[in-house]
Amino acid sequence: MGTVKVTNIEPIADNGTVTLGSSGDTITTGSGVTANSFGLAEVDMWRLTANLTTTGDSTTDITSNLERVDDASFGYIGTGMTESSGVFTFPSTGIYQVMVTASFYGGLDTTLSGVSILVTTDNSTYDVTGNALDSEHNGYYGNTVNFAIVDVTDTSNVKVKFRARHSNSGALQGNTDQTITGFMFVRLGDT
């Protein structure tokens, strides 16, 4: 059996098919090539490790107590995100889906709470691109989920951070042993 070197595969129009090898052949990838069934080059997940308490009607950037999920069953694809003071830097350019799931505890009467996704394209000015709100009563928990699609054209300038909001006293829930408030980053494709 001979060896075939494929240097570039272009998409075929009209739902065409590309066949490499024949039944029983093994196809291997060279060094530096990402081989996974969905073609995702980056998937990463982080979480809040301790409660973030807010008082009054306020918004608070989530700047500390963040860690990459480290459960025994967890794994990420690619290089992964980096984080500094709550600002997340993407490992490569591309179109990313950014997701956050958040759990809140209501401290006084009815509390409006939420979590926002903020994106900068100049490493300075942030824009709220997603804002999910929830309402809970004193002594009760509430949950919210938020999504955004971010076009990362420059990893030095396009970054993301998160902000918690309470209309009364309460707390965004965190835990170092399980993901209660979590942040997921998935690279969907090229920019």
C-alpha positions in Angstrom: 0.0 0.0 0.0 1.4 3.4 -1.0 1.3 6.7 0.9 -0.8 9.6 -0.3 0.2 13.1 0.9 -2.8 15.5 1.1 -1.6 19.1 1.6 -4.9 20.9 1.3 -8.6 19.9 1.1 -11.0 22.5 -0.3 -14.8 22.3 0.4 -16.7 20.8 -2.5 -19.8 22.6 -3.7 -23.2 20.9 -3.9 -22.6 18.6 -0.9 -19.9 16.6 -2.6 -17.9 13.9 -1.0 -14.2 13.6 -0.4 -12.8 10.1 -0.1 -9.4 9.4 1.3 -8.2 5.8 1.1 -10.4 2.8 1.0 -12.1 0.5 3.4 -9.7 -0.8 6.0 -7.1 2.0 5.5 -5.9 4.1 8.3 -5.7 7.9 8.0 -3.4 9.7 10.3 -2.8 13.4 10.9 0.6 15.2 10.9 1.9 17.0 13.9 0.1 20.2 14.8 -3.1 19.1 13.2 -6.2 19.0 15.4 -8.2 15.8 14.9 -11.6 15.7 16.4 -15.0 14.8 15.1 -16.5 18.2 15.1 -13.5 20.2 14.0 -13.5 22.3 17.2 -10.1 23.6 17.9 -10.9 25.3 21.2 -13.3 24.4 24.0 -12.7 25.6 27.6 -14.7 26.0 30.8 -14.1 28.1 33.9 -16.1 28.7 37.1 -16.6 31.0 40.0 -15.0 29.4 43.1 -16.6 31.6 45.9 -19.8 33.6 46.4 -19.7 37.2 45.1 -21.9 39.3 47.4 -23.5 42.5 46.2 -25.4 45.1 48.2 -28.0 47.6 47.1 -28.8 48.2 43.4 -25.4 47.6 41.9 -23.4 45.9 39.2 -20.1 44.3 40.0 -17.5 43.0 37.6 -16.4 39.4 38.3 -12.7 40.0 38.8 -11.5 37.2 41.2 -12.1 33.7 42.5 -12.1 32.2 38.9 -10.5 28.9 38.0 -10.5 26.5 35.0 -12.8 23.6 35.9 -10.6 20.9 37.5 -12.9 18.0 38.1 -11.4 14.6 37.4 -13.8 14.1 34.4 -13.1 17.5 32.8 -11.0 18.0 29.7 -10.6 20.9 27.3 -9.6 21.2 23.7 -6.7 23.3 22.4 -4.7 25.9 24.3 -7.6 27.2 26.4 -8.5 30.6 27.6 -6.3 32.8 29.9 -7.7 35.0 32.6 -6.4 38.0 34.5 -8.5 40.0 37.0 -11.6 38.7 35.3 -10.6 39.5 31.8 -10.5 36.5 29.5 -8.1 36.4 26.5 -8.8 34.1 23.5 -6.0 31.7 22.5 -6.5 32.3 18.7 -8.6 34.3 16.3 -12.0 32.9 15.2 -15.7 33.0 15.9 -16.4 32.0 19.4 -19.6 31.2 21.4 -19.4 32.5 24.9 -21.8 31.1 27.5 -22.4 31.8 31.1 -24.7 30.0 33.6 -25.2 31.7 36.9 -26.9 31.0 40.2 -28.0 33.7 42.5 -29.3 33.9 46.1 -31.9 36.5 47.0 -31.1 38.3 50.2 -33.9 40.8 50.6 -37.5 40.7 49.4 -37.7 40.3 45.6 -34.3 40.7 43.9 -33.7 41.2 40.2 -30.4 39.6 39.4 -28.4 39.0 36.2 -25.2 38.4 34.6 -23.8 40.3 31.6 -21.2 39.4 28.9 -19.0 42.4 28.0 -16.7 42.4 25.0 -13.9 44.8 24.0 -12.6 45.1 20.5 -9.9 47.6 21.4 -8.7 46.2 24.8 -10.2 49.2 26.5 -13.9 50.0 26.0 -16.3 47.3 26.9 -19.8 46.8 25.3 -22.6 44.7 26.9 -23.4 42.1 24.3 -25.6 39.9 26.4 -27.6 40.5 29.5 -29.8 37.8 31.2 -31.9 38.6 34.2 -33.7 36.5 36.8 -35.9 37.3 39.8 -35.8 35.5 43.2 -37.3 36.1 46.6 -35.6 36.3 50.0 -34.1 33.0 50.9 -34.5 31.5 47.4 -32.2 30.8 44.5 -32.5 31.7 40.9 -30.6 30.8 37.7 -29.9 32.4 34.4 -28.1 31.6 31.2 -26.5 34.0 28.8 -24.9 33.5 25.3 -22.9 35.7 22.9 -21.1 35.1 19.6 -17.8 37.0 19.5 -15.7 37.6 16.4 -12.1 37.5 17.6 -10.2 39.2 14.9 -7.2 40.1 17.1 -6.4 38.2 20.3 -4.6 41.3 21.8 -7.7 43.5 21.5 -10.8 41.4 21.5 -11.4 40.1 25.1 -14.4 39.3 27.3 -15.4 39.8 30.9 -18.5 39.2 33.0 -20.6 41.4 35.3 -23.1 40.5 38.1 -26.1 42.6 39.0 -28.5 42.7 41.9 -31.3 45.2 42.5 -31.2 44.3 46.2 -28.7 42.5 48.4 -27.8 39.0 47.4 -25.0 36.8 46.1 -23.8 35.3 42.9 -23.0 31.7 43.9 -19.6 30.1 43.5 -18.0 26.8 44.5 -14.5 25.4 43.9 -15.7 21.8 43.9 -18.5 22.0 41.4 -19.7 24.5 38.7 -22.5 26.6 40.1 -21.6 29.7 38.1 -19.7 28.7 35.0 -18.3 30.2 31.8 -17.8 28.3 28.6 -15.9 29.2 25.5 -16.2 27.3 22.2 -14.4 28.2 18.9 -16.9 27.6 16.2 -14.8 28.5 13.1 -12.6 30.9 11.4 -13.2 34.7 11.5 
